[in-house]
Amino acid sequence: MKHFAVALLAVMFSVSAFAQTPDPDRYAKSLFERLHPADQSLAQGWKAGLAARLDQLKLNSDDQETIDAIPQFEQLIAAEYLPFSIGALEGTWRMRSLQANGLGAFIYPYFPASIYLEGETLVFDKNSGSQRHRGLLAQLDNETVIFVGALYYGYEAPRVYSALSDGGATEEQRAFDAVAEIYKIAEDHFLMAFGNSDDRYRLYEIRK
């Protein structure tokens, strides 16, 4: 979607406000304030919730794929976060999705993705694989970058986070909204944890 971030910034701020390079702290605060109240917790509590889900699967699942996947989830849960600047995310990456729910724990293959500048704003763009995400990034603190965007499927056009869309949020749009937190866990290695939905957990592991 050409000029994706520029179009969203026009919705969020007046043109005059961005006549000069925006203050990153002000931008992050403004983006956060546009989140639906239910999304303002971002990915808070994902570690404890996912760990509990994995414990249940250990006890109840006889699916070998799930059993094999659990240690990889646990390794990511235990990872320490390193300080980083949002600019470190710009570039081309490979990303894989790790998902856990009541049915099991599943790890999908790596797919190419990119994070690029539109104007003064970084856009997260995983546009390959069956499940895709696109949205805006902002630095929350020295260990966390936030993602505000939407899920879409390979046969669909990308969506915009519903509160940032011109027409406002509909129930259908709201179902695809996605917020996440991104952490650095090693050199050129990042972890993206999405906000929990109905006790379903999604991570993206991001590598060069």
Buried (B, 14 or more C-beta within 10 A) or exposed (E): BEEBBBBBBBEBBEEEEBEEEBEBEEBBEBBBEBBEEEBEEBBEEBBEBBBEBBEEBEEEBEBEEBBEBBEBBBEBBEBEBBEBEBEEBBEEBBBBBBBBBEEBBBBBEBBEBBBBEBBBBBBBBBBBBEBBBBBBBBBBEEBBBBBBBBBBEEEEEBBBBBBBBEEEBEEEBBEBBBBBBBBBBEEEBBBBBBBBEEEBBBBBBBEE
